[in-house]
Amino acid sequence: MVSVRMENVTKKYGKVIGIKDLSLSINDGEYVAILGPTGAGKTTTMYILAGLISPSSGKVFFDDVDVTDVPAEDRQIGFVFEEYNLFPRMNVEKNILFGPIVKNLDLSVSRKVALELLDLLNIKGKEKNYPNEISGGQKQRVALARAIVSNAKLLIMDDPLRALDAKIRDILQVELRKLVKDLGLTCIHATHDTHEAMRVADRILVFKDGQIVQDGTPEEIYNNPNSIYVADFLGENVSFRGEIFEEKEERYLLTENNLKLKVQTNYLTGTKVVALVPLELIDVYPKEESNSLNYDNIISGKLIKSKLIGEFFELILEISGMKIKAYELIGKKNIPTTPNSDIVIAMDKDDFRIFELENEKVINNEKSIESEEDESKRTKKLVE
């Protein structure tokens, strides 16, 4: 295991800033996800940590030792890319053992470790297969084994599951976390996928424009996003804009379309806010059930249409003149699915994430200082 620290690191590509005055710390054995949209600086950060590119300024430390100028091959890291980068003319075993051979490590020991990794990664028996004879998920498992087998203390992964289908991604997310914890590795995992970050990480660093905008556990990030940017990036929300007022020692939001919503907030009367509710926290019921419900907020509306998506019904609703979306699990009783039927949506006061409008604006998550593809191409070009 190894602890990692970056101090005031900046990386410039000409006039474009990849990361700016970035500082972070990662503890021994910690699994940290770097989460952000395209161009947020994830790839640049990973390449600097790996020693594949040098920062324009700032320092990198492993176990409090300055490794800023130490080449990648001397950092005891394993790097897993989005692409598998397997050698097509080598079988699985030779691909995994390529690093130990190049580094003149004891092959008998490395081979034993490789076999243990194959077992841990559920690809035992594929040693003699070539890359074109195994699936995408198996290829990424081989890439993981190859990254770890050369005495790696730090595992760095740049969107390693992005190219895989959803089912395989879900399986590998569980396997990845178990593998890292079983081997006692420190792991840094960059991803644009919120679900992935939440499932694998002990801690999440949310990136925007080459800087960390929130640092916390998955639960802290989900339950208490510190900005609209973070809340929007975590998933789909319904947005209510309006003004806070107080009545009988309770606080309410009077929305622009005259909805009165009970909310939990410290903002004072007269504060203009935007209140976001994650779609998964909005419950939908037939209108006739409204009297039996026990929620802080129950709002009448109409169902416009419904669509079955996997295990969920996607419901398009009209509420007080605005269209919103909600999801309900198939197993829930009495899900309204008939177009134009009367419905209610139900929310509790602590379901709202509330932000002051004066200091916030909704962020378009697809826009940033540069696209992830451009960032990746630029860093790879510098390495080459």
TISERO-629935 format. One record per atom (N, C-alpha, C): x, y, z negated; residue in one letter. Coordinates in steps of 0.001 Angstrom, whole numbers, padded with zeros to 6 digits, always signed. Example, Ala and Ser with C-alpha at 12.3 -4.5 7.8 and 13.67 -1.06 7.14 Angstrom:
# TISERO-629935
+013190-005690-007800A
+012300-004500-007800A
+013200-003300-007800A
+012850-002250-007080S
+013670-001060-007140S
+012900+000030-007870S
END
This chain:
# TISERO-629935
+000841-001202+000000M
+000000+000000+000000M
+000875+001250+000000M
+000279+002341+000426V
+001010+003595+000481V
+000021+004739+000288V
+000463+005797-000402S
-000349+007010-000482S
+000084+007937+000648S
-000848+008756+001109V
-000611+009613+002278V
-000995+011040+001923V
-000183+011982+002395R
-000487+013392+002155R
-000070+014225+003356R
-000950+015117+003779M
-000609+016125+004782M
-000715+017486+004115M
+000286+018333+004343E
+000287+019662+003738E
+000372+020736+004806E
-000709+021514+004923N
-000740+022697+005802N
-000272+022378+007214N
-000824+021303+007779V
-000403+020853+009108V
-001230+021546+010188V
-000522+022112+011151T
-001137+022711+012333T
-000541+022057+013569T
-001383+021806+014568K
-000900+021305+015851K
-001530+022131+016958K
-000668+022728+017782K
-001133+023539+018902K
-000770+022861+020215K
-001710+022919+021165Y
-001461+022485+022535Y
-001549+023737+023399Y
-000424+024418+023572G
-000482+025710+024235G
-001267+026683+023368G
-002345+027230+023923K
-003169+028177+023171K
-004298+027488+022402K
-004469+026202+022646V
-005547+025460+021982V
-005038+024874+020671V
-005829+025038+019613I
-005467+024499+018299I
-006169+023159+018096I
-005372+022103+017932G
-005940+020778+017688G
-006379+020619+016247G
-005482+020928+015298I
-005833+021014+013876I
-005169+022260+013309I
-005780+022834+012280K
-005310+024122+011771K
-005142+024079+010259K
-003894+024241+009799D
-003587+024356+008369D
-004281+023249+007566D
-004175+022027+008076L
-004895+020890+007498L
-004113+020266+006350L
-004783+020103+005220S
-004207+019397+004076S
-005165+018288+003657S
-004614+017116+003395L
-005436+016008+002912L
-004571+015060+002101L
-005209+014263+001259S
-004484+013251+000496S
-005316+011981+000434S
-004624+010841+000530I
-005268+009529+000516I
-004514+008655-000472I
-005236+008024-001360N
-004624+007235-002422N
-004219+005841-001952N
-003322+005213-002715D
-002955+003819-002471D
-004211+002952-002386D
-004316+002154-001326G
-005403+001192-001217G
-006759+001781-000908G
-006803+003052-000577E
-008082+003700-000295E
-008438+003538+001181E
-009725+003339+001453Y
-010233+003269+002828Y
-010952+004583+003100Y
-010345+005415+003942V
-010877+006748+004221V
-011310+006838+005677V
-012510+007335+005898A
-013001+007579+007250A
-012901+009063+007566A
-012360+009362+008743I
-012365+010727+009263I
-013522+010804+010247I
-014521+011594+009916L
-015771+011644+010670L
-015938+013008+011316L
-016265+013005+012599G
-016484+014279+013266G
-016900+014083+014702G
-017447+015129+015326P
-017878+015054+016716P
-016688+015139+017658P
-016966+015147+018936T
-015918+015250+019934T
-015107+016520+019725T
-013781+016386+019800G
-012907+017541+019702G
-012695+018090+018314G
-013088+017353+017277A
-012965+017880+015914A
-011544+017818+015383A
-010649+017100+016077G
-009260+016995+015629G
-008901+015634+015064G
-009789+014663+015227K
-009551+013336+014649K
-008336+012660+015273K
-008294+012611+016596T
-007195+011919+017281T
-005864+012598+017005T
-005844+013915+017031T
-004608+014645+016725T
-004102+014287+015330T
-004999+014266+014367T
-004619+013918+012990T
-004033+012517+012923T
-004676+011569+013587M
-004207+010180+013549M
-002830+010038+014192M
-002627+010716+015313Y
-001342+010613+016012Y
-000215+011234+015200Y
-000514+012317+014500I
+000512+012932+013642I
+000846+012013+012469I
-000170+011424+011843L
+000071+010493+010742L
+000881+009282+011204L
+000625+008851+012422A
+001327+007681+012951A
+002740+008004+013415A
+003056+009285+013570G
+004375+009664+014068G
+004473+009629+015576G
+003333+009581+016255L
+003330+009540+017717L
+003476+010924+018322L
+003073+011952+017600I
+003347+013336+017989I
+003777+014098+016738I
+004463+015211+016942S
+004955+016020+015820S
+004045+017222+015602S
+003852+017631+014353P
+003053+018828+014094P
+003801+020086+014520P
+003062+021130+014841S
+003689+022420+015123S
+004233+023034+013846S
+003559+022767+012738S
+004033+023202+011419S
+003378+022322+010365S
+003951+022332+009167G
+003411+021529+008081G
+004193+020246+007862G
+003816+019494+006841K
+004556+018302+006429K
+003624+017104+006244K
+004195+015902+006461V
+003498+014639+006218V
+004311+013835+005213V
+003635+013286+004200F
+004323+012508+003162F
+003682+011132+003020F
+004510+010106+002915F
+004074+008773+002513F
+004717+008486+001157F
+003914+008182+000149D
+004439+007949-001203D
+005376+009077-001643D
+004981+010317-001348D
+005734+011518-001733D
+007086+011643-001037D
+007329+010829-000020V
+008543+010942+000791V
+008183+011651+002093V
+008932+012678+002443D
+008674+013442+003660D
+008994+012584+004884D
+007955+012255+005678V
+008149+011433+006883V
+007824+012220+008147V
+007765+013539+008025T
+007363+014371+009158T
+008185+014075+010401T
+009483+013859+010234D
+010367+013626+011378D
+010759+012156+011538D
+010119+011278+010782V
+010416+009845+010886V
+009643+009269+012070V
+010309+008555+012993P
+009609+007999+014156P
+008588+006940+013759P
+007635+006702+014644A
+006526+005791+014356A
+007002+004402+013965A
+008043+003908+014641E
+008497+002533+014398E
+009092+002331+013011E
+009420+003428+012331D
+010015+003320+010994D
+009037+003683+009873D
+007758+003801+010190R
+006784+004248+009181R
+005993+003106+008532R
+006199+001884+008940Q
+005466+000726+008397Q
+003953+000922+008488Q
+003523+001271+009695I
+002094+001455+009942I
+001623+000471+011001I
+000334+000200+010981G
-000318-000509+012069G
-001318+000436+012699G
-001320+000521+014026F
-002200+001456+014725F
-003129+000667+015638F
-004429+000899+015494V
-005427+000257+016351V
-006155+001347+017127V
-006111+001241+018457F
-006735+002221+019333F
-008145+001767+019709F
-008887+002678+020349E
-010190+002302+020902E
-010006+001221+021960E
-008991+001406+022828E
-008669+000383+023811E
-007872-000715+023122E
-008028-001939+023591Y
-007385-003058+022902Y
-005876-003079+023130Y
-005435-002661+024335N
-004005-002612+024666N
-003299-003952+024443N
-003979-005037+024784L
-003347-006355+024703L
-002560-006620+025984L
-001496-007393+025858F
-000701-007761+027026F
-001414-008888+027766F
-001822-008660+029030P
-002662-009648+029725P
-001967-010973+030003P
-000618-010964+030098R
+000099-012199+030429R
+000595-012940+029185R
+000212-012453+028021M
+000558-013136+026770M
-000709-013686+026128M
-000609-014882+025552N
-001767-015415+024848N
-001947-014696+023507N
-002997-015055+022786V
-003332-014376+021533V
-002177-014422+020543V
-001575-015596+020376E
-000482-015740+019413E
+000699-014842+019770E
+001075-014819+021039K
+002223-014009+021457K
+001917-012519+021356K
+000666-012135+021626N
+000276-010736+021450N
+000449-010310+019996N
+000004-011159+019081I
+000083-010823+017659I
+001528-010768+017183I
+002357-011672+017688L
+003741-011773+017208L
+004708-010865+017960L
+004197-010065+018900F
+005082-009200+019682F
+005839-008226+018781F
+005141-007598+017836G
+005790-006644+016928G
+006885-007268+016096G
+006603-008382+015401P
+007662-009034+014622P
+008871-009439+015453P
+008639-009854+016710I
+009757-010235+017579I
+010620-009015+017879I
+009981-007904+018264V
+010711-006675+018595V
+011478-006156+017380V
+010891-006303+016192K
+011519-005791+014965K
+012458-006796+014309K
+012649-007947+014960N
+013547-008992+014437N
+013152-009459+013035N
+011842-009574+012804L
+011365-010097+011532L
+011427-011625+011536L
+011360-012214+010367D
+011377-013672+010232D
+010113-014240+010880D
+010282-014941+012014L
+009132-015406+012779L
+008334-016473+012049L
+008992-017285+011246S
+008254-018320+010519S
+007285-017684+009526S
+007737-016620+008871V
+006870-015898+007940V
+005763-015177+008706V
+006137-014510+009800S
+005157-013761+010595S
+004100-014683+011188S
+004531-015863+011632R
+003577-016823+012203R
+002572-017295+011142R
+003062-017505+009927K
+002176-017909+008831K
+001161-016805+008525K
+001646-015554+008481V
+000752-014414+008244V
-000264-014294+009374V
+000201-014494+010618A
-000686-014403+011782A
-001819-015417+011690A
-001488-016642+011292L
-002512-017683+011161L
-003522-017326+010071L
-003034-016743+008981E
-003941-016315+007913E
-004872-015203+008403E
-004317-014287+009207L
-005127-013196+009754L
-006167-013722+010737L
-005772-014686+011564L
-006719-015285+012506L
-007887-015913+011759L
-007575-016527+010641D
-008618-017146+009822D
-009518-016076+009201D
-008900-015031+008635L
-009666-013948+008017L
-010575-013245+009024L
-010097-013160+010267L
-010827-012431+011306L
-011732-013331+012145L
-011857-014585+011732N
-012760-015524+012410N
-012416-015759+013878N
-011119-015798+014183I
-010695-016132+015552I
-009678-017273+015544I
-009674-018047+014473K
-008795-019210+014420K
-009207-020191+015515K
-008207-020760+016197G
-008478-021651+017319G
-008356-020964+018665G
-008166-019633+018656K
-008029-018869+019905K
-006571-018519+020200K
-005636-019128+019455E
-004223-018745+019564E
-003676-018850+020980E
-004112-019854+021725K
-003548-020111+023057K
-004373-019476+024177K
-005470-018833+023806N
-006280-018153+024816N
-005621-016848+025246N
-005903-016448+026496Y
-005412-015177+027022Y
-006510-014120+026869Y
-006135-012836+026902P
-007123-011776+026685P
-008363-011869+027567P
-008185-012319+028824N
-009352-012405+029712N
-010265-013583+029384N
-009865-014391+028399E
-010652-015573+028024E
-011406-015386+026700E
-011310-014198+026121I
-011998-013945+024850I
-012877-012700+024974I
-013823-012565+024061S
-014790-011463+024116S
-014173-010147+023645S
-014929-009053+023850G
-014458-007745+023405G
-014240-007687+021909G
-015175-008268+021151G
-015017-008291+019703G
-013798-009082+019267G
-013534-010195+019955Q
-012354-011013+019639Q
-011068-010283+020013Q
-011096-009541+021117K
-009914-008762+021513K
-009566-007727+020446K
-010591-007062+019905Q
-010307-006052+018888Q
-009809-006700+017599Q
-010269-007909+017312R
-009752-008637+016155R
-008274-008972+016355R
-007914-009358+017581V
-006504-009641+017893V
-005674-008372+017725V
-006210-007239+018213A
-005498-005964+018071A
-005292-005615+016596A
-006278-005907+015766L
-006154-005674+014322L
-005059-006547+013715L
-005075-007834+014076A
-004056-008754+013550A
-002668-008302+013972A
-002525-007882+015219R
-001222-007423+015716R
-000752-006180+014956R
-001695-005297+014617A
-001334-004067+013900A
-000867-004356+012482A
-001407-005403+011875I
-001139-005679+010458I
+000059-006584+010246I
+000339-007482+011202V
+001276-008582+010955V
+002713-008125+010707V
+003073-006938+011189S
+004464-006469+011068S
+004706-005712+009764S
+004234-006273+008655N
+004445-005681+007324N
+003857-004278+007191N
+002740-004032+007861A
+002118-002710+007773A
+001581-002459+006369A
+001862-001264+005841K
+001303-000847+004556K
+000138+000119+004756K
+000137+000752+005924L
-000906+001719+006260L
-001518+001321+007591L
-002839+001206+007622L
-003559+000886+008854L
-004263+002142+009341L
-003948+002551+010578I
-004538+003737+011187I
-005362+003287+012386I
-006639+003650+012394M
-007537+003194+013461M
-008267+004383+014073M
-008108+004536+015373D
-008724+005647+016092D
-009932+005133+016870D
-011122+005300+016294D
-012382+004848+016901D
-012278+003407+017402D
-011894+002467+016552P
-011567+001122+017018P
-012755+000313+017519P
-013975+000697+017154L
-015144-000112+017506L
-016021+000549+018563L
-015574+001667+019089R
-016427+002467+019969R
-016847+001718+021225R
-015977+000896+021780A
-016259+000233+023057A
-017119-001017+022906A
-017440-001405+021678L
-018164-002652+021442L
-019668-002407+021368L
-020449-003466+021645D
-021898-003311+021546D
-022312-003246+020073D
-023542-002787+019840A
-023993-002463+018481A
-023920-003658+017538A
-024313-004830+018010K
-024331-006011+017138K
-022925-006378+016679K
-021972-006371+017626I
-020583-006708+017287I
-019988-005630+016386I
-020334-004354+016632R
-019850-003265+015771R
-020272-003490+014327R
-021544-003845+014138D
-022049-004063+012778D
-021296-005188+012080D
-021024-006266+012812I
-020294-007402+012232I
-018877-006988+011865I
-018203-006291+012793L
-016807-005918+012564L
-016653-004859+011470L
-017660-004019+011288Q
-017586-003042+010194Q
-017450-003744+008850Q
-018231-004790+008663V
-018162-005566+007420V
-016818-006278+007319V
-016378-006890+008426E
-015114-007632+008426E
-013926-006706+008180E
-013979-005517+008773L
-012879-004560+008623L
-012674-004184+007163L
-013757-003793+006522R
-013638-003381+005119R
-013126-004531+004252R
-013666-005727+004464K
-013239-006888+003672K
-011760-007180+003897K
-011320-007116+005167L
-009922-007392+005498L
-008994-006398+004811L
-009317-005113+004916V
-008480-004067+004318V
-008385-004254+002807V
-009511-004538+002175K
-009516-004709+000718K
-008803-005997+000308K
-009016-007084+001063D
-008364-008358+000735D
-006846-008256+000836D
-006366-007478+001818L
-004922-007357+002036L
-004301-006211+001239L
-005127-005414+000575G
-004606-004314-000231G
-003974-003208+000582G
-004513-002953+001776L
-003954-001916+002647L
-004565-000550+002332L
-003826+000490+002677T
-004394+001828+002767T
-004868+001987+004201T
-006059+002529+004396C
-006623+002581+005751C
-007211+003953+006040C
-006912+004457+007241I
-007501+005702+007741I
-008187+005373+009058I
-009477+005626+009126H
-010330+005147+010215H
-011088+006340+010796H
-010725+006761+012005A
-011409+007885+012648A
-012603+007376+013442A
-013726+008059+013322T
-014921+007661+014057T
-015849+008855+014238T
-016673+008786+015282H
-017736+009777+015477H
-019064+009234+014967H
-019066+007978+014516D
-020284+007249+014167D
-020537+007334+012656D
-021563+008082+012265T
-021873+008264+010844T
-022165+006941+010150T
-022956+006103+010798H
-023316+004798+010219H
-022063+003981+009934H
-021133+003998+010870E
-019881+003252+010703E
-019079+003788+009514E
-018940+005100+009444A
-018185+005707+008342A
-018814+005371+006995A
-020131+005429+006922M
-020831+005141+005669M
-020620+003698+005226M
-020528+002784+006183R
-020435+001359+005842R
-019024+000943+005435R
-018000+001548+006037V
-016647+001025+005814V
-015878+001761+004722V
-016188+003036+004485A
-015250+003889+003748A
-015533+003994+002255A
-014443+004175+001494D
-014548+004602+000098D
-014829+006101+000036D
-014264+006818+001010R
-014364+008282+001016R
-014406+008742+002463R
-015146+009822+002708I
-015299+010362+004057I
-014797+011801+004092I
-013988+012111+005111L
-013570+013482+005387L
-014301+013927+006651L
-015174+014924+006530V
-015909+015423+007686V
-015099+016539+008334V
-014825+016382+009629F
-013998+017338+010367F
-014855+018247+011242F
-014387+019481+011364K
-014951+020432+012319K
-013836+021367+012766K
-013640+021473+014068D
-012643+022397+014617D
-011290+022267+013942D
-010844+021029+013744G
-009507+020789+013219G
-009337+021039+011742G
-010436+021120+011000Q
-010364+021337+009559Q
-011363+020436+008839Q
-011098+020169+007563I
-012021+019385+006743I
-013080+020316+006172I
-014348+020014+006446V
-015427+020861+005934V
-016158+020215+004762V
-015990+018899+004572Q
-016521+018252+003371Q
-015750+016966+003112Q
-015525+016699+001830D
-014757+015536+001376D
-015542+014895+000236D
-015921+013624+000403G
-016671+012971-000666G
-016938+011516-000363G
-017537+010822-001312T
-017940+009439-001089T
-019097+009420-000092T
-019380+008263+000524P
-020537+008191+001421P
-021825+008675+000762P
-022026+008307-000497E
-023240+008719-001203E
-023275+010235-001400E
-022139+010827-001763E
-022081+012280-001968E
-022336+013029-000665E
-021736+012551+000410I
-021900+013219+001708I
-023355+013141+002164I
-023960+011957+002027Y
-025347+011779+002492Y
-026330+012568+001632Y
-026189+012471+000329N
-027165+013092-000571N
-026977+014594-000720N
-025740+015075-000542N
-025465+016499-000763N
-024575+017085+000330N
-025033+017072+001585P
-024246+017742+002623P
-024103+019214+002274P
-022895+019770+002473N
-022664+021140+002001N
-022941+022203+003058N
-023426+021785+004229S
-023734+022748+005287S
-024703+022121+006275S
-025338+022968+007069I
-026212+022472+008128I
-025404+021656+009127I
-024183+022086+009389Y
-023310+021340+010305Y
-023186+019885+009863Y
-022869+019666+008598V
-022703+018299+008088V
-024036+017560+008107V
-025093+018205+007642A
-026410+017557+007607A
-026863+017149+008999A
-026674+018022+009983D
-027050+017707+011361D
-026216+016565+011921D
-024934+016551+011567F
-024070+015510+012111F
-024383+014140+011511F
-024870+014116+010281L
-025164+012845+009622L
-026345+012123+010248L
-027232+012847+010916G
-028385+012187+011522G
-029473+013178+011869G
-030564+012648+012420E
-031676+013495+012832E
-032450+014004+011622E
-032864+015251+011710N
-033619+015888+010634N
-034827+016622+011200N
-035826+016803+010363V
-036885+017768+010651V
-036510+019062+009945V
-036638+020166+010656S
-036192+021457+010140S
-037390+022356+009841S
-037409+022911+008638F
-038431+023884+008233F
-037720+025178+007843F
-038106+026279+008472R
-037524+027581+008148R
-038557+028427+007411R
-038069+029206+006477G
-039003+030052+005755G
-038364+030747+004577G
-039183+031036+003567E
-038739+031837+002423E
-039151+031157+001116E
-038248+031200+000141I
-038501+030597-001166I
-039389+031517-002014I
-040352+030924-002728F
-041096+031685-003734F
-041365+030775-004935F
-041705+031392-006060E
-041913+030641-007303E
-043356+030771-007753E
-043880+029653-008245E
-045263+029632-008715E
-045381+028600-009833E
-045798+029037-011008K
-045973+028143-012166K
-044712+027313-012435K
-043585+027999-012427E
-042279+027409-012746E
-041829+026345-011738E
-042488+026291-010605E
-042048+025420-009511E
-041620+026295-008341E
-040682+025796-007545R
-040240+026550-006367R
-040822+025918-005108R
-041195+026818-004189Y
-041829+026396-002948Y
-041140+027075-001777Y
-041326+026469-000614L
-040896+027073+000643L
-042145+027403+001445L
-042312+028684+001765L
-043371+029098+002681L
-042745+029174+004063L
-043155+028258+004930T
-042501+028155+006235T
-043034+029201+007206T
-042333+029332+008311E
-042725+030302+009334E
-044096+029985+009917E
-044509+028710+009845N
-045850+028361+010327N
-046826+028110+009168N
-046528+028778+008026N
-047446+028854+006877N
-047701+027530+006163N
-046756+026631+006181L
-046819+025458+005321L
-046266+025822+003953L
-046881+025321+002915K
-046402+025521+001549K
-045810+024199+001071K
-044489+024160+000918L
-043786+022925+000582L
-043110+023059-000777L
-043387+022125-001666K
-042697+022102-002960K
-041280+021579-002734K
-040282+022324-003228V
-038884+021956-003001V
-038103+022038-004310V
-036974+021374-004313Q
-036073+021432-005470Q
-034855+022244-005068Q
-034724+023446-005614T
-033641+024337-005205T
-033362+025362-006298T
-032157+025901-006261N
-031787+026991-007168N
-031911+028354-006500N
-032267+028365-005203Y
-032425+029647-004524Y
-033603+030416-005121Y
-033442+031739-005199L
-034429+032594-005849L
-035504+033042-004873L
-036592+033548-005429T
-037695+034078-004629T
-037180+035108-003619T
-037652+034969-002391G
-037260+035894-001335G
-036096+035428-000489G
-035430+034350-000900T
-034292+033843-000128T
-034791+033150+001134T
-034249+033558+002270K
-034601+032917+003540K
-033720+031684+003723K
-034369+030557+003984V
-033637+029288+004037V
-034096+028453+005225V
-033297+027438+005515V
-033727+026345+006382V
-033659+025080+005539V
-034726+024305+005561A
-034807+023060+004790A
-034845+021889+005762A
-033913+020970+005595L
-033820+019803+006471L
-034247+018552+005718L
-035019+017713+006393V
-035418+016422+005832V
-034986+015331+006802V
-034117+014404+006375P
-033750+013285+007246P
-034991+012506+007671P
-035015+012090+008938L
-036202+011408+009456L
-036562+010177+008637L
-035545+009494+008116E
-035820+008260+007376E
-036514+008514+006037E
-036557+009773+005590L
-037212+010098+004320L
-038646+010599+004507L
-039097+010677+005753I
-040468+011110+006029I
-041360+009878+006150I
-042365+009790+005302D
-043310+008673+005346D
-044587+009108+006055D
-045126+008214+006876V
-046317+008522+007676V
-047434+007545+007307V
-048637+008095+007107Y
-049788+007273+006712Y
-051021+007703+007507Y
-051996+006796+007660P
-053287+007216+008204P
-053925+008260+007285P
-054656+009171+007864K
-055275+010269+007107K
-056123+009758+005943K
-056824+008641+006149E
-057745+008151+005122E
-057040+007661+003857E
-055729+007469+003914E
-054991+007019+002734E
-054435+008173+001900E
-054653+009401+002339S
-053983+010547+001713S
-054343+010722+000234S
-055567+010396-000149N
-055985+010598-001545N
-055316+009635-002516N
-054796+008538-002008S
-054165+007544-002886S
-052648+007712-002971S
-052108+008712-002287L
-050655+008883-002228L
-050156+009744-003382L
-048947+009471-003815N
-048342+010222-004918N
-047003+010816-004462N
-047081+011932-003750Y
-045905+012643-003250Y
-046040+014117-003619Y
-044912+014822-003607D
-044947+016267-003868D
-045568+017041-002709D
-045410+016527-001490N
-045909+017228-000303N
-046629+016239+000607N
-047882+016538+000933I
-048660+015732+001871I
-049248+016687+002901I
-048901+016480+004171I
-049268+017423+005229I
-050039+016681+006311I
-051161+017256+006713S
-052001+016638+007742S
-051457+016923+009133S
-051745+016002+010045G
-051322+016184+011423G
-051948+015144+012324G
-051401+015034+013540K
-051894+014046+014501K
-050727+013252+015066K
-051018+011993+015368L
-050043+011159+016059L
-050187+011391+017554L
-049113+011798+018202I
-049149+012007+019648I
-048908+010690+020376I
-047848+009987+019981K
-047578+008680+020591K
-046640+007894+019689K
-046588+006588+019918S
-045683+005719+019167S
-044960+004806+020142S
-043764+004377+019723K
-042955+003511+020581K
-042170+002558+019694K
-042191+001280+020052L
-041446+000282+019293L
-039991+000289+019738L
-039073+000522+018790I
-037637+000523+019069I
-036966-000409+018070I
-036643-001617+018521G
-036012-002584+017625G
-036921-002922+016460G
-036450-002639+015243E
-037221-002953+014036E
-038073-001778+013565E
-038110-000709+014366F
-038807+000502+013942F
-039858+000926+014960F
-040880+001611+014457F
-041764+002390+015309F
-041263+003830+015298F
-041041+004382+016479E
-040758+005810+016602E
-042086+006524+016786E
-042377+007447+015901L
-043650+008162+015920L
-043416+009624+016268L
-044125+010100+017284I
-044083+011522+017639I
-045355+012157+017089I
-045171+013169+016253L
-046279+013749+015501L
-046399+015243+015767L
-047601+015759+015589E
-047805+017214+015618E
-048250+017652+014230E
-047456+018533+013629I
-047709+019011+012270I
-047707+020535+012285I
-048830+021123+011978S
-048917+022584+011870S
-048314+023283+013090S
-048662+022771+014263G
-048226+023410+015500G
-046845+023042+015983G
-046137+022182+015269M
-044813+021773+015749M
-044750+020257+015891M
-043968+019831+016870K
-043786+018401+017100K
-042571+017911+016322K
-042746+016797+015631I
-041640+016195+014896I
-041608+014694+015175I
-040514+014076+014778K
-040329+012642+014965K
-040187+011982+013598K
-040639+010738+013494A
-040437+009950+012276A
-040273+008492+012666A
-039699+007710+011756Y
-039521+006277+011995Y
-040147+005495+010851Y
-040795+004388+011192E
-041337+003487+010177E
-040948+002051+010520E
-040550+001292+009506L
-040224-000122+009691L
-041462-000910+010094L
-041258-001905+010966I
-042374-002707+011463I
-043169-003330+010317I
-042487-003759+009266G
-043143-004479+008179G
-044059-003643+007305G
-043999-002320+007426K
-044847-001472+006586K
-046319-001625+006975K
-047194-001645+005973K
-048618-001812+006231K
-049225-000530+006792K
-050209-000707+007670N
-051048+000394+008168N
-050252+001520+008826N
-049255+001160+009614I
-048542+002196+010373I
-049481+002723+011451I
-049732+004024+011492P
-050597+004558+012550P
-049886+004508+013900P
-050508+003884+014878T
-049896+003760+016208T
-050830+004200+017329T
-052073+004570+017000T
-053047+004956+018023T
-052908+006441+018346T
-052659+006791+019615P
-052523+008206+019985P
-053746+009023+019566P
-053486+010250+019123N
-054504+011216+018702N
-055184+010859+017378N
-054664+009847+016680S
-055248+009523+015374S
-054780+010529+014328S
-055612+010763+013328D
-055274+011681+012242D
-054319+010992+011271D
-053274+011708+010895I
-052254+011142+010006I
-051870+012178+008948I
-051097+011726+007978V
-050421+012651+007070V
-048956+012245+006991V
-048092+013244+006793I
-046707+012939+006458I
-046515+013266+004984I
-045649+012486+004335A
-045459+012641+002893A
-043976+012765+002578A
-043635+013751+001737M
-042247+014002+001352M
-042208+014444-000103M
-041151+014060-000810D
-040941+014548-002168D
-040040+015776-002150D
-040070+016546-003221K
-039338+017815-003244K
-037828+017631-003163K
-037327+016478-003638D
-035881+016263-003576D
-035434+015612-002272D
-036348+015471-001301D
-035975+014974+000028D
-035350+016071+000890D
-035509+017335+000482F
-035064+018467+001295F
-033600+018809+001013F
-032841+019079+002097R
-031503+019661+001985R
-031653+021128+002386R
-031407+022041+001458I
-031778+023441+001667I
-030533+024317+001781I
-030535+025177+002812F
-029389+026047+003083F
-029875+027468+003337F
-029106+028418+002832E
-029467+029823+003019E
-029218+030222+004463E
-030227+030822+005089L
-030129+031167+006509L
-029089+032231+006777L
-028891+033130+005850E
-027942+034228+006056E
-026531+033711+006300E
-026219+032568+005673N
-024857+032045+005748N
-024716+030846+006668N
-025809+030421+007301E
-025766+029186+008063E
-026366+029367+009449E
-025937+028508+010348K
-026596+028379+011637K
-026488+026921+012060K
-027465+026479+012825V
-027441+025091+013279V
-026326+024923+014290V
-025554+023868+014127I
-024400+023617+014978I
-024773+022644+016083I
-024338+022939+017305N
-024440+021968+018388N
-023258+021021+018262N
-023526+019770+017887N
-022439+018846+017579N
-021621+018444+018790N
-022113+018729+019994E
-021368+018346+021191E
-020329+019394+021578E
-020356+020552+020899K
-019432+021619+021266K
-018353+021771+020217K
-017122+021908+020656S
-016033+022135+019715S
-014884+022736+020493S
-013712+022800+019886I
-012592+023478+020523I
-012112+022760+021773I
-012304+021459+021823E
-011972+020699+023017E
-012680+019368+022920E
-012871+018729+024057S
-013544+017443+024021S
-012616+016379+023480S
-013212+015336+022910E
-012416+014235+022362E
-011604+013583+023467E
-012203+013505+024660E
-011486+012899+025783E
-010264+013731+026135E
-010426+015064+026178D
-009287+015936+026470D
-008230+015820+025389D
-008676+015779+024126E
-007745+015676+023004E
-006959+014380+023096E
-007671+013280+023381S
-007017+011978+023458S
-006022+011940+024608S
-006428+012480+025767K
-005525+012506+026922K
-004277+013326+026623K
-004470+014465+025946R
-003350+015350+025660R
-002355+014681+024714R
-002863+014064+023661T
-001961+013425+022703T
-001252+012238+023327T
-001971+011461+024130K
-001340+010303+024765K
-000271+010745+025762K
-000526+011844+026461K
+000462+012357+027403K
+001731+012778+026682K
+001567+013405+025515L
+002734+013816+024732L
+003528+012608+024261L
+002824+011533+023883V
+003511+010322+023435V
+004310+009711+024572V
+003683+009673+025752E
+004366+009092+026906E
+005563+009935+027342E
END
